[in-house]
């Protein structure tokens, strides 16, 4: 998956065939994968060493999330995914 992260923009994700159904629309659960990548990149951007955290038995647990599906993403779209830990 082609991805890049910028703190002011978020994570840029391209939709590939593996993300979609036969009609080229992104499976609803795939959005969670995109959001998890954005969350991980946010943590990394803050200077947290993820491997070091795992070695020290530190976990970054999602307690709650909310998703609003405003419009379907489609094959070959480029999405901007953001995470806002609170």
Rosetta blueprint (number, residue, H / E / L):
1 X L
2 X L
3 X E
4 X E
5 X E
6 X E
7 X L
8 X L
9 X L
10 X E
11 X E
12 X E
13 X E
14 X E
15 X L
16 X L
17 X H
18 X H
19 X H
20 X E
21 X L
22 X L
23 X L
24 X L
25 X E
26 X E
27 X L
28 X L
29 X L
30 X H
31 X H
32 X H
33 X H
34 X H
35 X H
36 X H
37 X H
38 X H
39 X H
40 X H
41 X H
42 X H
43 X H
44 X H
45 X H
46 X L
47 X L
48 X L
49 X L
50 X H
51 X H
52 X H
53 X H
54 X H
55 X H
56 X L
57 X L
58 X L
59 X L
60 X L
61 X L
62 X L
63 X L
64 X L
65 X L
66 X L
67 X L
68 X L
69 X L
70 X L
71 X L
72 X L
73 X L
74 X E
75 X L
76 X L
77 X L
78 X E
79 X E
80 X E
81 X E
82 X L
83 X L
84 X L
85 X L
86 X L
